């Protein structure tokens, strides 16, 4: 069993939190092609660090909720973060927010852990409507508004006739390089997972791994 990081946008994190997303597809050339059933992925998302005196606090761009208070600024298990807080402590501000993009989220700050239950490598266009729903696509109902909508573009108001159509639009908004586009039908690794709400290092011991 191996632990790995995985990056999600704020919109996708909201889908994970809502229980609507239990699959993700990444290009087969991604390091995630090495993932196996039973592996754990800790979610990296955009976050904010707040310093108040000698305490640290974490909030998230996806929902601006406080997830973690502490540790003390001198005990943060990330040298670069400790450096940030030293600068904050030396400033005149009593409380200051520091933005951290998802790629730089430290493992200790992650609040969502994905337990891998199924791994498939397949052509992108093989995705079914059921798979697209598991990716987080959702139905919208109402007068002249019935259809499926994806969550990748904030404020989108265009409904698609099927979940797969909505997912195709989402993929196209994220992958524009030659060979990676929807029309190119690249091979992808399709990961099915269970979402655990909690830091990867504080879950039930039966899910613990010695791999950092």
N, C-alpha and C positions, 0 to 999 in steps of 0.2 A: 504494500500500500504506500502510495506516494502523495505528498502534499504539494500543490502548485498554486500560484496566483492566477486569477482570471479577471480581466478588466471588463466592466459594464458601464454604460452611460447612465445618467441619472434617470432617464425614462425607463430603461431596462431594469434598473434597481427597483423602481416603483412597481413594475410588473412582478418582480420576484417577491417583494414585500406583500403584494396583494394576493399572491398564490396563483397568478395567472401564467407564470412562466416556469416550465419544467424541462425545457429543451433549449439548447443553443447550437448553432451551426457555425463552424469556423473553417476557413480554408484548410485543405488537407496538408498544406505546406506549413501550417502553424505548429509551434511546439506542442500544442494540445493534441496533435495526432498520436502522441505517445501515452495519452491517458488510458487507464484501464478501469474496469469495473471494480469498485471498492476504493478507488482513489478519492481524495478530497481536494476541492478547490476553494480557496478563500477569496472572496470577492473584493476586488479593489475598486473603489469609487471615489469621486471627487469629495474632498472633505475640508473642514476648517478646524484649525487648532486655536484655542483661546487660552490665553495665559492670564491668570489672576493671582498675583502674589507668587507663591511657589507651587501652585496647582495648575494642572493642565486639564482641558476639557475638549471633547471632540464633538463636532456636529457635522452634518452631511448636506451636500448640495441637493440631494434627491428629496429630502423632506425637512431639513433643518432641525431634526430632532437631536436632543442630547443623548448620546449613547454611552459615553464613558466619562467619568470624572476621575482625577488622578491619572497617572501617578505623579509624584512630585517632580518638578522640572529637573532635579538632579538625578532622578532615577529612570528617566525615559530611556527605553532600550533601543535607542537610535541616536547615534552621535550627532547627525545633522540636525535632528529635532532639538536635541539638548542645546545645540549652538543657537538655534532660532530663539529659544526661550531665554537664553542668557542675554541676547540682544534686547529682548522685550523687557527683561528685568532691569536692564540698564537705562531704558527709556523713561520718559516722564509719564507715560500712560499707565493707568492702573489696570487696564484690561485692553487687550489687543487681539484681533483676529488675524490669523495667518492662513492663507489659502494653500492647499496642497492638491495638485492634480492627481487623478486616479493612479497613474503610473508610479507615483511616489508614495502611495499609501503604504505605511509599514504594516507588517503582519499583525502586530498587537492591536491595531486600531480597527481591523476588519470586524464587521458585525454579522455577516452572512457567510455560511459555509455550505457548499454543494457536495453531496455524496453521490458519486457516479453510479448509476444503476444499469446503464446500457450504453454501448459505444458502437456506432456504425460508420463506415466510410462508404460514401455513395455519391453519385452525381447530384448536383444541387437540384436539378429539375425533378428529381424523384420525390420531393417533398409532397406529402398528402395534405388534405384539408385538416385532418386530425393533428398532424405534425405542426402545421401552421398555428393552430389554436394553442398547442403546447408551447410554441415559441412566444406566445403572449398576445397574438392577434385576438381582437374581441369584437362581438357584434354590437351594432348600434341600431336601435329601433325608434320609429317615430314617423310622423307624416313626411313622406318623400325623403326619408333619411335611412330607410332600411339598408343594411349592408354590413360589411366587415371593415374594420379600421385597424391600422397598425399604430404603434406607439412611438416610432422612432423619430418622427418630426413633430416637434411641439406645435400645437395649435392646428394640426391638420384637420380639415373638415370634409375630406373627400372619402366617400365610402366605396369599397370595391365589392364585386358580386360574390366572391368566395374568399375564404381565409387564405388560400394559396396565392390569389391575386394580390391581396394586401401584403403578404409576406414578400412577394416578388418586388413590390414597390419599395418596401423597407430595405431589402437587400440592395436594390439599385441605388438607393440614396447613400449607401455606405461604401459600396464597392464600384469604383469607376475606372480602375486600371484595366488595361487589355489583359484578357485571360481570366479576370476575376468577376466580370460582369455577369448578370443573370443570363443574357443571351449566349455567353461563352460556356455555360453549364460546367463549371469547374467541379472537381471532386472536393467534397467537404467531409469533415468529421462531425457527425451528429451525436451530441451528448445528451442523454436523458439523465436527470438527477432529481434528488430529493433536497429540498431547501431546509437547512437547519438554521434557526435564528439564534446566533451566538458566535462568539469568537472560536476559531478553529482549535485553540489551545485550551478551551474551557468546556468543550462538549463532553458528553458521556464518554468515560474511559474506553469503551469498546470501539470508539471511533478514533482514538488517539494514534498517532504515528510518530515514530522516532525521527522521521525525515523532516528537516526544517524547510 
